[in-house]
Amino acid sequence: MADLDENYWSERYRNASTGWDIGFPSPPIVQYLDQIENKEVEILIPGAGNSYEASYAFKKGFSNVNILDLSREPLNNFKRANPEFPDSQLHHEDFFLHMHQYDLILEQTFFCAIDPRLREKYVTKVHELLKPGGKLVGVLFNRHFELQGPPFGGDKEEYQLLFSKKFKVECLETCYNSIPQRQNSEVFIIMKKSNA
C-alpha cells in the first residue's frame, strides 16, 4: 500500500488524479445542512479536499465552518475559490493531531481515504473532537473494492460495530440521494457522541 502521507495526496491534487472530487457539494450533506437552523454551530470537515460542502455552508451563513486537510494543495484551491473565507478556519494539519471541539463533524471522503488499520483511531479522535452531544454526519461507502485502496470500502455491519463503542448510532441507512455514480453503494450516517 502507498504511504498515504502529505506528499501522496499533494501529488494526487497536482496531477488532477482526484476521482473522489465530484466538483460540487455532496447532495446528502447539502440536504442535512439545509435542515440546521442554528448557523453558529461549529463545524469541522476533515480531509476536506476542495471542500464544496464548506463553500456551500459558508455561503448559507454558517460562520464557524472549519476545513482540515493534510495537503496544502486543496486548501489553496479552496481559498482561491472562496477568498472571503477566514484563514483562521483553514487547517493544514494531520487530523489525528488536531485539537479543538466541534458541534458537528461532516464526513464525505475522508474515512475511506485513510488506512483501514486507523479506523478505531479515527472513531476515538472524532469522539474527542466533538462537544458533548455533538454529531458525526455524512456518507460512507457500503461496498468493498477489489483493488487495494484508497478508497477503502466497508459495510453497515462493520460500521455498526466500529462506531457503537463510542457513539449512539442515530442513522446508518442506505443513502437514497447519492450521486448517480455512487447510487446504492453509500450509507448515510448520523453518530451522536455518547459519554463512553
N, C-alpha and C positions, 0 to 999 in steps of 0.2 A: 504494500500500500504506500502511496505517496506520502511524504511528510507534509501534513496539512497545516503548514505554517504561513506566516505573513507573505513570504516570497511566493509560495504556491498560489495563494489567492490573488496577489497583486499581478502575477503573470497571467492568470486567467482573465483578469479585467483588461490588462494591456493588450492581450490577443483577442479580445472580444469573444472569449470562449466561455460564455455565460448563459448556458442553456436554461438555467433556472430563472433568468430575468425575463419576466413576461411583458415588461415595458409599460405597465400600468398597475394601479393598486389592486391587490387580490380581492375579488368580489365578496368572499365570506367575511373578510376583515372590514371592508367598507360597510357592509350591512351591520356588523357589530358596532362599529364606531358611530354609525348614524343613530343608534339607539341610546347613546350616552348623552345625558343632558348636562352633566357637570363637566364643563370644559377645562376645569382646573386640575383634573386628575393627573397625577404624574405617571407618564408612560415611558417604558423602555422598549426599544426594538433592537434586540441583539442580532449580530450577524446580518446587519440591516441591508448591506449591499447598496444599491442605488435608491432604495427606500421610498418607493412611490407611496407607500402607506403613510409614512411620516409626512410627506409633502401634502397628501390629502388631508390628514388630520390637522396639520398646521393651518392650511387654508380654510378649514372648517371652524377654526377658532380655538383649537386645543393649544394652550400656551406652554405646556410642560412636556413636550414630546422630546425624548432623548434617543439618539441613534448611536449605535456602537458597532464598530467593525474592526477586525484585526488588520485589515488592509486600508491604507490611506486613499487608494485609488477611488473606490466608490464614494468615500466621504467627500473627496474633491469634486467628483461628478455631481453629487447631491448639492453641494454648496454653489456650484456654477448654475445649477437649475433653480436653486432657491436662495438667492443672495441675501434675502432678508431674514433667513433662519439664524437664530443666535449661535455663535461659535461655541458658547459655553455648553450647548446641548449636543455637540458633536463629540464623540468619544473614540479616539483612535487607541484601542486598548484590547487586551485579551479579556474576553467575557469572564473568565474564571478569576480574574484579579480585580474586577470592577467592584467598587464599594459605594453603595447608596441604597435607598429603599424606595420602592415604587408601588403605586396602587394597581398598575396593570402592566404586564409584560406581553407583548404581541409576538407570536411565533409564526413565521412564514416559511423561510427556507433554511433556518439555522440548524435546527435539531438534526435534519437529515444530512447536514454537511460535516458534522463532527464525527470523529471516530466512535463507532458504537460502544467501544470499551469505556467511553467517557459519559455514557448516558446516566448512570447513577450519580456521577459527579454533577452533571447538568441539573438533575432534579434537585439535588441538595443546594446548588447555587441559586437556582430560581427561587426556591423556598426562602433562602437567606435574603435575596434581593427584594422580596415582596413584603410590604407592610402587613400587619395583622388583617386578615380578611381579603388581602389582595388576590388578584387572579392572573393566571396564565391563560391566554386565549389565542387560538389560531388554528392552523391546519398542519396535520402530519400525514405522511404517506401511509396508506393502508394497502401496501403491496411490497413484495420483495423483488429486488433487482438481480438479474442473472449475472451482470458484470459487477466486478468489485467497484465500490463507490469511491468518491461521492457521486450521486446521492446514495445514502444508505436507507433502506426501507424498514418496514416493521408492520405490525398488525395490532388490532384492537386489544387482543388478549395480552400481548406484551406490554402495551401502554397502560392498561388497567393495573397490571401487576406492578409496573415501574412507578407510576405516579401515586397510587393509592397509599403508599408508605408515608407520604408527607402532604397529600392533598385530598380534599373531598372532590371526587370526580363528579362534577355537575353535568357535564355533557361529553360524550365520547361516541359520536354518531357519524354515519356516512354523510359526507358533505354533499348537499344537494345543489349547491351553487358554485361548484368548482369551475375553473375554465375548461373548455371542451377537451383539451389535451390531457387533463387530469381527472376527467369525469369518472366516477366510480373507483377512484384509486386514492382518495383522501378521506380523512376523518376530521371533523370539526371538534375542537376540544375547548372546554371551559374547566379549568382546575382551580379550585379555591384553596388558598393556603389554610392548612389546619395547624394545630398547635404542636404537632409531632416534632 
